[in-house]
């Protein structure tokens, strides 16, 4: 199994009624801003370990499990749907806790990249530099889609409460590892085995279940507003590095509804934009090419 070169330690931070699980590497350093890593949908903070191990310089790194993922928990029943603005408020509170009055370097992957981009435009003074790893946003929508979207949201909430949206359970942690490798064939077996033990946990019956609330599968009731996102992008004052993988994930997912060309067109709204591509990598580029990605990020942050 993979052996972490720079193991993390866990901290629990009270954030907005939740006990937020945060992985921390290194120690606070007044001379260097914290490096904050935020993961994507159905992922966990441990997902960053391979990239962290590939960094040349040791620094203070903070990586939370988003609400409803990993080991972040709240009191009482879990919600039956999630709202994107909550991630912004959670990140704001986490930065109050770890870096009050100090700008941070922020790296976000996928959903976390979308959160990072929005946050950097809403709180531009809090971000020194920003790295967006395939945080594409979503296809453009039209107001006429709203009635069907609200109906779909309510229908999926009902399906969730009927138990029809549960995540698949696995007989063993090895089964979880095989699932990770099936989704991402570039993920080495030793890393898959290590990650599986952090990405899932045994339930009361001893079956391994992914550490993600199934309510995350419920569609958002709100349509994605491209013009709203662009208005926020224009307010980002930090230099931004947009990193994409050589595999075209957007083409695979949206099949013509949203393309890489459209994504790059949206990014033109970012005032201080830099772009890079990681070769021989798919959407999970921090797993596929951790050393190449670490080098890009360290060069940019320096």
C-alpha positions in Angstrom: 0.0 0.0 0.0 1.1 3.6 -0.6 3.0 5.2 2.3 2.4 8.9 2.7 5.7 10.8 2.7 4.2 13.8 4.5 1.3 12.5 6.6 -1.5 14.9 7.6 -3.1 15.3 11.0 -6.8 15.8 11.6 -8.5 18.7 13.3 -12.2 19.3 14.0 -13.4 22.9 13.7 -16.9 24.1 14.6 -18.2 25.8 11.5 -21.8 27.0 11.1 -23.3 24.2 13.2 -21.1 21.5 11.8 -18.0 19.7 13.1 -15.7 20.3 10.1 -13.0 17.8 9.5 -9.8 19.4 8.3 -6.5 17.8 7.3 -3.5 19.8 8.1 0.1 19.4 6.9 3.0 21.4 8.4 2.9 24.3 10.8 1.7 27.9 10.7 4.4 30.2 9.2 4.0 34.0 9.5 6.2 34.4 6.4 4.2 32.2 4.1 0.5 32.3 3.4 -1.5 29.1 4.1 -2.1 26.8 1.2 -5.8 25.8 1.2 -6.9 22.8 -0.9 -10.6 22.2 -1.5 -11.8 18.9 -3.1 -14.4 18.1 -5.6 -17.8 16.4 -5.6 -17.9 12.9 -4.0 -14.3 13.3 -3.0 -12.5 13.8 0.4 -9.6 15.9 1.6 -7.3 12.8 1.7 -7.4 12.9 -2.1 -4.7 15.6 -2.0 -2.1 13.4 -0.3 -0.3 12.3 -3.5 0.1 15.9 -4.7 1.2 17.1 -1.2 3.8 14.4 -1.1 5.1 15.6 -4.5 5.6 19.2 -3.4 9.3 20.2 -3.1 8.9 22.7 -0.3 7.1 21.9 3.0 4.5 24.5 4.0 1.3 24.9 6.0 -1.5 23.2 4.1 -5.2 23.1 5.1 -7.7 20.8 3.4 -11.3 20.5 4.6 -13.8 17.8 4.0 -16.8 19.7 2.6 -20.1 19.5 4.3 -21.7 16.1 3.6 -18.4 14.5 2.6 -15.7 12.7 4.4 -15.7 13.1 8.2 -17.5 16.5 8.4 -20.6 16.0 10.5 -23.5 17.9 11.9 -26.0 17.3 14.7 -29.4 16.0 13.9 -30.7 14.6 10.6 -28.8 15.2 7.4 -30.2 17.6 4.9 -32.1 16.3 1.9 -30.5 18.7 -0.6 -27.4 20.9 -0.6 -27.0 24.6 -1.7 -23.9 25.9 -3.4 -23.7 29.2 -1.5 -23.2 27.2 1.7 -19.7 26.1 0.5 -18.8 29.8 0.1 -19.9 30.6 3.7 -18.2 27.5 5.0 -14.9 28.5 3.3 -15.3 32.0 4.6 -15.6 30.7 8.2 -12.7 28.3 7.8 -10.5 31.1 6.7 -11.6 33.2 9.7 -10.4 30.3 11.8 -7.1 29.5 10.2 -6.1 32.8 8.5 -7.9 35.7 9.9 -6.6 38.9 8.3 -4.1 37.0 6.1 -4.6 36.2 2.3 -4.3 32.6 1.4 -3.2 30.6 -1.6 -6.3 28.6 -2.7 -6.4 25.5 -4.9 -9.7 23.9 -5.9 -10.5 20.8 -7.9 -13.7 20.3 -9.9 -16.6 21.4 -7.6 -14.0 22.9 -5.3 -12.6 24.8 -8.2 -16.0 26.3 -8.8 -16.2 27.3 -5.1 -12.7 28.8 -5.2 -13.5 30.9 -8.3 -16.7 32.2 -6.8 -15.2 32.9 -3.4 -12.2 34.7 -5.0 -14.6 37.1 -6.7 -16.8 37.6 -3.7 -13.9 38.0 -1.2 -11.0 39.1 -3.5 -9.0 40.6 -0.6 -8.7 37.1 1.0 -7.0 35.3 -1.9 -3.3 35.9 -2.8 -3.2 33.4 -5.7 -5.8 30.9 -7.0 -5.4 27.6 -8.9 -8.5 26.2 -10.5 -8.2 22.5 -11.5 -11.0 21.7 -13.9 -13.6 23.7 -12.0 -15.6 24.2 -15.2 -19.0 25.4 -14.0 -22.1 24.1 -15.8 -23.8 24.5 -19.1 -25.7 27.6 -19.8 -29.4 27.6 -18.8 -32.5 29.5 -19.8 -35.3 30.8 -17.4 -37.8 28.6 -19.3 -36.1 25.6 -17.7 -37.0 26.7 -14.2 -40.4 24.9 -13.8 -39.1 21.5 -14.9 -36.0 22.0 -12.7 -38.0 22.7 -9.6 -40.2 19.7 -10.3 -37.2 17.5 -10.8 -35.7 18.8 -7.5 -38.9 17.9 -5.6 -39.1 14.5 -7.3 -35.5 13.6 -6.4 -36.0 14.6 -2.8 -38.9 12.2 -2.6 -36.8 9.5 -4.3 -34.0 10.2 -1.7 -36.5 9.7 1.2 -37.7 6.4 -0.4 -34.1 5.2 -0.2 -33.7 5.1 -4.0 -30.6 7.3 -4.2 -28.3 5.4 -1.7 -24.7 5.0 -2.7 -23.4 1.6 -3.5 -21.8 -0.4 -0.7 -18.8 -2.7 -1.1 -18.0 -6.0 0.5 -14.4 -4.8 1.4 -12.0 -2.0 1.2 -10.4 -3.8 -1.8 -13.7 -3.6 -3.6 -13.7 0.2 -3.0 -10.2 0.3 -4.4 -11.2 -1.6 -7.5 -14.1 0.9 -8.0 -11.7 3.8 -7.8 -9.4 2.2 -10.4 -12.4 1.4 -12.7 -13.4 5.0 -12.6 -9.8 6.2 -13.2 -7.6 3.5 -14.9 -4.5 5.7 -14.4 -4.8 5.4 -10.6 -2.0 3.0 -9.4 -3.2 0.0 -7.3 -1.2 1.1 -4.2 -2.6 4.6 -4.2 -6.1 3.2 -4.8 -5.8 1.0 -1.8 -4.6 3.9 0.4 -7.3 6.2 -0.8 -10.1 3.7 -0.5 -9.6 3.5 3.3 -10.2 7.3 3.4 -12.8 7.6 0.7 -15.1 5.0 2.3 -15.8 3.4 5.8 -17.5 0.3 7.0 -21.1 0.6 8.1 -22.9 -1.3 10.9 -23.1 -4.4 8.8 -19.4 -4.3 7.9 -19.9 -3.2 4.3 -17.8 -0.3 3.0 -19.8 2.8 2.0 -18.5 6.0 0.3 -18.2 8.9 2.7 -20.6 11.1 0.8 -24.2 12.0 1.6 -26.5 10.6 -1.1 -28.4 13.9 -0.9 -25.6 15.4 -3.0 -27.1 13.5 -5.9 -30.3 15.6 -5.7 -30.2 18.1 -8.5 -29.9 21.8 -7.6 -33.2 23.6 -7.5 -31.5 26.7 -9.0 -30.4 27.0 -12.6 -26.7 27.8 -13.2 -26.4 31.5 -14.2 -23.5 32.1 -16.5 -23.8 35.9 -16.4 -23.8 35.8 -12.6 -20.6 33.7 -12.7 -18.9 36.0 -15.1 -19.7 39.0 -13.0 -18.0 37.3 -10.1 -15.0 36.3 -12.2 -14.5 39.9 -13.2 -14.0 40.8 -9.5 -11.2 38.3 -8.9 -8.0 40.4 -8.2 -5.6 37.5 -7.5 -3.6 35.9 -10.3 -5.5 32.7 -11.4 -3.9 29.6 -12.9 -6.5 27.5 -14.8 -5.3 23.9 -15.2 -7.0 21.4 -17.4 -6.1 17.8 -18.2 -5.2 16.5 -21.7 -8.3 14.3 -21.6 -11.4 16.3 -22.4 -13.7 15.6 -19.5 -16.3 18.2 -20.6 -16.7 16.5 -24.0 -17.2 13.2 -22.2 -19.8 14.5 -19.7 -21.9 17.0 -21.7 -21.6 15.7 -25.3 -22.0 19.0 -27.0 -24.0 20.9 -24.3 -20.8 22.5 -22.9 -17.3 22.5 -24.4 -13.8 23.3 -23.4 -13.9 26.2 -25.9 -16.9 27.7 -24.1 -15.1 27.2 -20.8 -12.0 29.0 -22.0 -14.2 31.8 -23.4 -15.8 32.3 -19.9 -12.3 32.5 -18.4 -11.6 35.6 -20.4 -13.6 37.4 -17.8 -10.8 36.7 -15.2 -8.5 39.8 -15.2 -5.1 38.0 -14.4 -5.4 34.6 -16.0 -2.8 32.0 -16.7 -3.5 28.6 -18.3 -1.7 25.2 -18.3 -2.4 21.7 -19.4 -1.3 18.5 -17.7 -0.6 15.7 -20.2 -1.5 12.1 -19.8 -4.2 13.0 -17.3 -7.9 12.9 -16.8 -10.2 14.8 -14.6 -8.5 13.5 -11.4 -5.3 15.0 -12.5 -4.0 15.3 -8.9 -4.1 11.5 -8.9 -2.9 10.9 -12.4 0.1 13.3 -12.5 0.7 14.5 -8.9 4.4 15.4 -9.5 3.7 17.4 -12.7 0.8 19.2 -11.0 2.8 20.0 -7.9 5.5 21.5 -10.0 3.0 23.7 -11.9 1.4 24.9 -8.7 4.7 25.6 -6.9 6.0 27.6 -9.8 2.8 29.6 -10.0 2.6 30.3 -6.3 6.2 31.4 -6.2 
